[in-house]
Amino acid sequence: MLQISHQIPPEINRIRQLICKAGDDGADTFKKDLQKIVDILGEYYQQNKQEVKDAMIQSFIQCAKLLPLKAGIYATILALLSTKQITQSLTDQIILGLLEHLPQIAQEETPILGQTILKFLSELMNVGLLNTVSFVECLYDLEGGAENEQSPFYLQILLTTLPHAMIKAMEKNQIEFKNIIQNVEVLMTKRKTEDRLFHLWQSIRNFLNNQEKDAHTQIFQQFLKTSYPRPYLLFPDEMTQVRQLRRGFKIPIVKRTQIWRPQQILVLNDEIRSQGNNKTDVQIEITRQWIYETIDLFKTNRQQIVFQFQLYSNCIKMSPSQEAQFRQTLIFTLLNMVIEVVPRKDQLSTAFYSGLLIHLSQRNSDNIKEWNETIEQFIDQIPQNNILIIEQLSDCLSHYFCNSNFKLNWDKYFGKYNPDETDSFNNYLVIMIFRKLFLLVSVEKITDLVPKNIIDWYNQLQDITKPIDIEQHSLAEKINTYLQQKLNGIEMLEQLKLITNPNPDIVIQTFLECLLQCISKSITHLNVLSKRYLSFLLQPNIIKPEKLGEIMLNTIFKMWNHSVFHLKVYLKEFLNLEVINNLQIINWLNDIIKQKPEPFKIYNIFIAINDVFRKQTKLDQVQDCTYENVKEINTILTKMIEQEQDVIIQSSLENIQLQILIAFKQTNSTQSDKLLKEIKSTNVKQIVMSF
């Protein structure tokens, strides 16, 4: 049967293109380009075709929701349309269509829709299309929702809206706006997390304090011109003729059961703050918030994100110093998202961010040196209190460096390594970055790109695929012979039963060492050999399950404590085969910490365990899923955290605790709520409830 395809009329296609690409040619031609769009839309609107009118309305609404950077551009176009009698009704219909989306905000999982719509409405207020009193009342609604919510959902929408609305609101409704600011001050004082909302609020407060000291409000004028595209400043005469929509509006505030959490900002790039006076710049914060929004909106399309970042540079006239600040804010924000270690439901992979950095650096190949210098600045400032930061950062940067033809300052990175500091956080960072780098690309293939002293140093590191030497033992020699003969599980069991000296535990331990050595020769053997030989060990008359798990974990640590990769692979495999379980892993971890081995070995274990537990969460699977088992695991971890003095180990334990609780919540939501009531930490509860 033939399918009838409905072709889109050419005029509708043109309308969509005009609206979507408005301002893309850059700030230099804003006035001419926007005037042309207004004239063309007016001509089409005069044709009085309903489908053409609908296309205009829907295109504006979609662009308002998906292109927050252009809020000021679209507000300018609508303001200019409202000054013409023939298109006044078009402006009204577009605004009313946008206001219809307000009830949907509270139903969303994240605040992104609320942020983009409110930002657009604030620009409509700035050009005079919306009544200032109604808009300030809307801010009051958000502030009321923020006061009564455990989640900072409404607070996020309010704070991201304020920088775009505060100039007009201060001018027209100063008393009411100051009341909102005072109420937000109280709310923010109660919050103890230095996340992105904290820094955004700091910048807003500092900006308003500076403005009050400036009698001529020059700081406002500078802010208007540089922080966001606002073409309506180019049409001062036309803006006096804008026809205001005489209609109030409200945001329905609904009590939300779901927790939403903003990202943390661990490394700041604010030059003012770096001077030690603890202030943040509102322009930097607006740029940072826009980057977060862009990634939220286009996270399934990396090319579109790259295009949006390029568009930002086109839409705002930037001096060389402002360009450098934008580049720094962009790179710092992306890398902050990479190293965020607190679990998030909407977390993107390090591969996503490394790919994004690669695309962006290729677009800015002329400034590759500056790009890499900015990355170096970021690394110099990373907090040395969580080894998971190193794991994620080294993952991202190793891929980035491989795809940028190894154009990095080798001496700068390698200079962080100090052989005299055996437990140095920086040493661990250097080893992880270079080890992953050279796993991606063989050292032999890049000898002309890497300094010889670094290659020599790398070759002296412990071989991550070299198992312990066990051939010297006669027992090991026997077992290796059986493995080479490819005996099946039953045959292997019969042979092991014949060995009476040493004791059975030593026999099992030696067998596991031989098995792991055999597996290590090719990681593809892992699944086959594990299933072939471990099934018979699980029989209760051979060895007690808890004893088998203990021997297995100690053997893995003995052989692979220097290799995060192997620790991850074996823990995951033997968890899946139910040779070990999560409770055994936590008890084993507790024993290892008490033994006080080299810090690097403990760090490797933490990274491996966290990764394995995180993947359980993503797969919606968790062992020991009974309430009693998870409660026992949580009790052990809580006690370990309270007793631990080392901040790095403590933070790593907290992350593991979160992964376990999150996985349990996803498999057993009802009993998870019961368990959460017994947890004292409000922060832990909020994070778990956000999943």
N, C-alpha and C positions, 0 to 999 in steps of 0.2 A: 504494500500500500504506500502510495506516495505521501510524503509529509510536506505540508504546506509551510514554508518558512515566511515569517512576517518580517519583512525588511523594515529597518528603522528609517523613517523619512530623513532626507539629508539635512533639512533645517533643524531637526531635533539633535542630530549628531553635531551640527555646528554649534548649537546652543550649549550643549554639554562640554564641548571642547573649549569654548570661550570662557565658561565659568570655571572649569577645572584648572585651566592654564593661566588664569588671571594672575598677573604679577610675576610670571615665570621668567620674563625677560630682564628682570632686575629693577632696582630702585631708580636708576637713571631715567627710565621711561615710564614710571608709574603714572604720572599725570596724563600723558597722551594715551597710554594703553587703556586706562580705566575709563576715560571719557569716551573712547571708541567703543568699548564694551557696552557702556550705558546707552549709547546711541543705537547700536545694533539690536540690543534687547528691546529697546523701545519700539523699533520698527517691527520686530517679530510680534510683540505684544499687541500692536495695533491691528494685526491681521485677525485677531479675535478667534483664533483656533484653540479649542479647549486642550487638545493634546500638546500643543506648543506651550500653553500656560502651565499645564501640569509638569512638563519637562523642566521648565524654569524653576518652579517651586521645589520639585524633588532634587534637582541638581544643587541648588543652594543649600538645602537641608543636609544632603549627604556630605557636601564639602565642609559644612560647618562642623559635622561630627568627625570627619576623617582628616581634616587639614587644619589643626589648631594654629599652626604658624601663620595662616592667612586670615585669621579672624578679623584683623584690622582692615585688610584689603577688601574682604566681602562686606564688612560694615560700611566702608566708604562707598562701594557700588550701590548698596541698598539706600544709603543716605542720598546719593545723587539721584537715584530713581524716584525717591519720595518728593524731590523738589519739582518734578514734572507732573503735571495734572494727569496725563494719560497713563502714567505708571505708578501712581500713588497706591492704587488698590493692589497691585502686584507686590509691593513692599509689605503691605499689611498682611496679605495671605502667606507670604514666606515667614514672617515673624510669628504669626499665629500657628502655622504648621510646626515651627520649631518649639513653641511653648507647649504643644501637645505631647512632646517627648518628656516633659518634666516629671510626670508620674512614673515613668519607666526607670528613672535614675535609681530609686531605692531598691528596685528589683534586681539590679545588676550585681554580679559577683564582685566586681572591682569598681572603683570610683571613676574610671576613665571616661565614661559617657557623661557623667556629671561635670567633670573637669572641662571637657571640650565645649559642652553646651553653655555652661556658666561663663566661660571665657568669652564665647561669642556674644552672649547677652551683655556682658560688661562692655564690650566694644560698641554694641548697639546703643547702650546708654551713653557712652563717650561721645558718639556722633549726634546724640539728641533724639534718636528714634524711640528710646524707652525712657519712661519717667524715672528719675533718680530716686524718688521716695519709694516707689514700688521695688526697685532693685535693692535698696538698703533693707527693706522689709524682708526680702528674699534672703539676704545675708543673715538677718536675725533668725530666720527659720533654720538655716544651716547651723548657726551657733547654738540654737536650742537643741537640735539633733545631736550635736557634738557633746553637749553637756550630759545627755542621758544615754550615751552609747559607750559600751565597753571597748568597741572597735573604733579606731580613728577614721572611719569611712567618711563621715560628714565633715570632720575636721580637715581631712585631706582636700576635699572639694572647696571648702571655705578658704583655706590658706593659699591654694593655687589660684583662686579667683581674686583675692585681695590686691596683688600687685597690679592687676589690669584695671581694677575698679577704684582704687583708693584716691586717685587724683581728682576725679569728678565728684566722688562721694565726699571728700574733704572740702571741696569747693561749695557744694550745694547743701549737704546735710552733715555738717561738721560735728554737731553734738551727738547725733545718733551713731555716726560712724565711730566716734571716740568711745562711745559706750560699748560697741562691739569689740573694739581693740582691747579695752580694759577687761572684758569678759574672757576674751581669748587668752589674755595674759594670765588670768587665774587658771584656766584650763592647762596651759602649757607648763605652768609652775608645778602642777600635780604630776605631769609626765616626767619620767626619769630616763627615757631612752633618747640617745643622741642619734636619731634617725634623720631621714631627709626632711621631715616636718619640723624638727627642732632647728635645723640650719635655715630652712625657709623662713620660719618665724623670726629668727635672729636677724635675718636680712631685712625683713619688713619693719621690724621695730627700730633698727638702726637707721633705716631710710627715713622713717617718719620723724625720728629724733633730730636728724640732720636738717630736715626740711623746716622744722620749727625754728631752728637757729638761723635760717636763711630768709631774711625779710623779703627778698625779691624773688623767692621761689625759683632761682636759677637751676637748682638741682632737679626740680620737676621738669623743667623744659629740656634739660639735657637727657633725663630719663626717657622722656617721650620720643626723642629723636634717635636714641641708640639702642634701646632695650628690645624693641619689637617693631615689625613693619606697621606703621600707622600713616598711610597715605592721605588720610583726611586732613592732616596738617597742611597739605598742599592746596586745599580748597577752602580757605577761610571764609570767603564770601558766600559760597554755596552752602556751607554748614549753618549759616544764619537763617537759611530758608528751609531747613529740614522740617518735615511735618511729623510730629510725634504721635505714636499710637496711644490713644487714650484708653488704656486697659491695664489693670493690675494683674499680677500673677504670683503664684506661690509654688513652692516645692513641697509636695506632700511628704512629711517626715514619718517614716515607718520604722518601728523598732525591729532591728535586724538580729537574727539568731546567729548568723554567720560572722565570724571574725575576719576582718581584712587588715593586713599589716603592711606598712610602707617599708621600702628598702632602707638599710643602714648605709651611711656614708662613712667609710672607715679612713679614707685619705682625702683631705681637703686640698683644693688648689687655689684657695682664696689668698691672694698676696697680702691683703690687709691683715687677715688672721695670722699669717706666717710671721708678721712683725710682732706678734705677741699681745695685741690688744683685744683679742677674742671677738672680732667683728666680722660679719660676712657681708658680701656685696650683693645687693638685690639683683643686679644684672646677671651676675654669675648664677644665682639661684634660679632665675627665670629660664636661663639657657639650660641649666641642669634639668629642671622640671620638664622642659619641652623635649629633651632627649629621652627621658623616661617615657613620656607620652608617645613619642614617635615609635619607640621600640614596642610598647604595648599594643599600639594600633597596627603595626605592620610586622609583627614577629614571625609571621609565616612567609614573609617576602623580604629577604635580605637586600635585594637589588633596590626595592622601593625605599628602604631605610637609607641606603647610600644616596639615592636621589634626593630625599628630603633634606639630608645634611648638606648636600651641595646647594640646594635651593635656599637654605638659610643664609649661606654666604652671599648669594645673589640678591636676596631681598633686603639685606641690611648693608648700608655703606659702612664699611669698617676700615679703620686706620690699621697700619701694620701691627700696632700694639694690641688692638682689639682682635685682629685675626689670630695673633698668638694666644690671646686669652681664650678665644673660642676653641682653638685646637686643643689647648690644655684642658679646658672644661670637658670637651668631647672625649678625649682619651682617658682622663681621670674618671669620668662617669662610667664609661664602658668597663674599665678595669675594676672599679668599685663593684659593679654588678658581677664581674667574674669571681671576685674573692669573697662574695657574701657567703658566709658559712652557716648562718642560721637557716634551717630548712624553710623553703617556701613552696606553696602549692603550684605557683606559676613560674618556677625557676627554669631558666633556659640553660642549655649545656655550655660548657667552656668551648666546645667546637663551634657553636654558633657565634660566640664573641670573637674567637680567633679568626674565623672566616670574615667577620665584619671588619675587624682591624686590617686584615689583608686587603679587602676590597677598597677600604678608605685610603690606605697608604698607597695603593696603586693609582688611585685617582689624584693623589697628591705626591706623585713621584719626585717632583722638583724639590719638595720639602722633606724628603725621607730622612735626612740628617736630623732635622728639627723634630720629626715624629719620634725617632728613636731616642733623642735626648729627653723628650717629654716622658716617654716610658721609663727611662732611667730615673728621672725625678720621682716618678710614682713609686718605683721599687725602693728608692732611698727612704721613703716615708711610710712604708707598710708597717702596721702594728706587729710587733714581735711577741704576740701572745696566743697565737693559734696556728698549729702546723697545717691545718686544713687550708689555710690561706695559701701556703706554699704549694700544696698539691694542686690547687686549682689554677694558681698563677703560672706555675711551671708547665702545666698542660697547655694553657692558652699561648704562652710566649714561645714554647718550643715549636708549635705549629706555625706561629707567626714568623719566627726567624727563618724557618725552613723555606717558607714561601716568599721571603724578601731577600733571597739569595745571600743569606748570612751577613747582611750589611749591618753589623752591630759593633759596638765598641767593646771588643773582647777584653781589653785590659780593664775597662771600667767594671765589667761583670766579674771577671776572674779576680780582680783586686779585692773583692769582698771576702775571698777565701783566706783563712789564716790557719795553717797546719798546727799551730801551737794551741789553738782553742778547740779542744775535742768536742765540746758540747755547744758550739756556737750556732745560733739560729741562722746567721748569715751563711755559714758553711753548709748548712743543710739546704738552704735556698740555692746556692751555687751548684751543689752536687745534683739536686733534683732537676734543675734547668738543663744542665749539660748532659746528664744521663738520658733524659727524655729526648733531648736534641739529637744525640748520637744514636739513640735507638731508632729514631725516624730516618736518619740518613747515616749510613756507615761512615766511620771516621776515615777509612781508606779512600773514600770517594771525594773527600773535601779537604785533603791535606793542603791544597793550594789556597784554601779560603780561611783555614784555622791556624793560628800561630802554633809553632812547634812545641813551645813550652806547655801549652794547654793540652795538646794531644798526648804528650809524655805524662803529664799529670793524670789525665783521664785513664790511660792504660795502666797506671799503677793502682787505681781504685780496685777494690775487691770485685772479682768477676761475679756478676749477678746471676749467672747460669751455672756456676761451679758448685756442685754439692760437696758435702763433707767426704773425706776419703775413708771408706769403710772396707775396701778390698783386703786390708791387712788382717781382718778377723776371719777365722776359719768358718764361723757360723754364717757370716755374710757371703763368703765364697760359695757355700752350699746353696743358699737361697738364691743368689744370682744365677747359679746354674739352673735351678728349677725355673726361674723366670725366663731364661734364654730358651729352655725347652718348651715354653708356652703351655705349661701345665694348666688345666682348668682349676676352678675353685676347689672342687672335691679332692682332686689329686694333690693339690698344694696342701690342703688340710691334713691329708694322710701323711705326707712327708714331714710336716711340722710336728705332728704328734709323736713321731719317732725320735725327735730331738728332746732329750731329757735333761741336758745340761747346756747352758744355764737355765734359770727358772723361766716359767712361761711368759712373764712380763717382758723379760729381756728378749726372748724369742720374737714376741709380737713387735716390740720396738725395733729390733734389727730388721724384721721383715718389712715394716713400714718404711724404714730408711732406705732399704734396697728398692722397694716399690717406687718411692718418690724419686730416687736417683734414676730409675729406669724411665719414669714418666718425664723427667726433666729433659731427657735427650730429644723429646719432641712433644710439644704441648698437645698435639693432636692425639697422643696416646692416653691422655688423662681420662677421658670418659670411658674408653674401652677397658683399660687396665683396672680402673677403679671398680667398675661394675663386675668385672671378672673375679677379682680377688677379695674385695671388701665384703661381699655378701656373706661369705662363710664366717667372717669375723663377727658379724652381727648376731650370730647364734648365741643364746645365753649361756650354753654349756662350755663355750670356748673362753670367753672373757666377759666380765661384767660391762655393760654398755658405758657406764660412767668412767670406768677404768680405761676402756678403749678410747673414748673421747679425750681423756687426759693425756694418754700416750701420744695420740695423733697430734694434738695441739702442741705439745712439747717438742715433738719431732719436727713439725713444720717450723717452729720458731728456731730450733737448733740449726736447721739447714738453710732457712731462707729469711733470717731476721734482717738481712741487708738488702732484700729485694721486695719492694712494695708490690710489684707486679705479681710475683709468685705467691706472696701471702694472700692477695686478693683472689687469685685463681683457685688456690687450694681450699681456702675457707669457704668460698662459694660452692665449690664442687662437693665438699664433704658435708656441708649443710644440706644441700639438695638430696644427698644420699642418706641423710639422717644418721651419719656416723657421729656427728657432733650436733649440739644444739646451742641456741643463743645463751641459755643460762650457763652452760659449760664455758662458753667463750668469755662471758663476763667474769666468772670465777677465776678462769685462767689468766685473764688480763690483770685481775687484782693480785694474783700471785706474782706475775712478772714485775709489776710495779714495785712490790715489796722487795724483790731481789735487787733492785736498783742497777739494771744493766746500763750500757751506754745510752745516752739520750736519743741518738739517732735510731737505735733499734726500737725504742719505745715509740718514737714518732712514726716509724714505718708501720708498726702494729696498729696504731690509732687510725692512720689513714686507710689501711686495709679494712679494718672492722667497720669504720664509718661508711666506706664505699659499699661494702657488702650489705649492711643494714639498709642503706639508702635504696639500693636496688631491690631489696625485699619490699620496701615501701612502694616503689614504682610499680612492681609486679602485683601489688595488692596481696602479697603472701607474707606470712610470718609464722615461724615455728614457735613452740611454747605458747600457743595462742590462748591458753586458758587464763582466766583471771588470776588464779593463784600464782602461776609461773611468772606472768608479767609483773605482778605485784612484788614478787621476790626479787626479780631482776632490778626493778625500780628502787627497791629498798637498799640493795647492795650498792647500786650506783650512787644513790643519794648520800649514803654513808661515806663512800670513797671520795665524793666531791667535797663533803664537809671536812674530811680529814686531810685532804691534799693541800700542800703548801705551794707547790709549783703551779703558777698561773697557766702555763701552756698545757700541762697535763689536765688541770682542772677544766679548762675550756673544752678540751677534746672529750673528756668524760661527759660533759653537759651535752655536746652534740650527739654522742652515742645514745644517751638517755632519751633525747628528743626523737631520734630515728626509731627507737623501739616503741615509744609511746604513740608516735604517728602511725606506724605500721599496725599496731594493735587497734587503734581507732578505726582504721580503714577495714579491718577484718571483723571487728566486734564492737560496733559503735555503742551499743547499750551498756555493756560492761565497762567500756572505756570511760563513759561519763561517771560511773561509780568510782573508778580508779582516780579520775581527775579530782574528785571531791576530797581525796585523801592527800593530794599534793599541795604543799604549802606555797610554792613559788607561783605568783600571779603571772609572771612572764612565761613560764613553761606552759601553764594552762592556756594562755592566749595563743601561743604558737601552735599547740596541738589542736585547739579548737578551730584554727584557721584552715585546717585540712578537711 
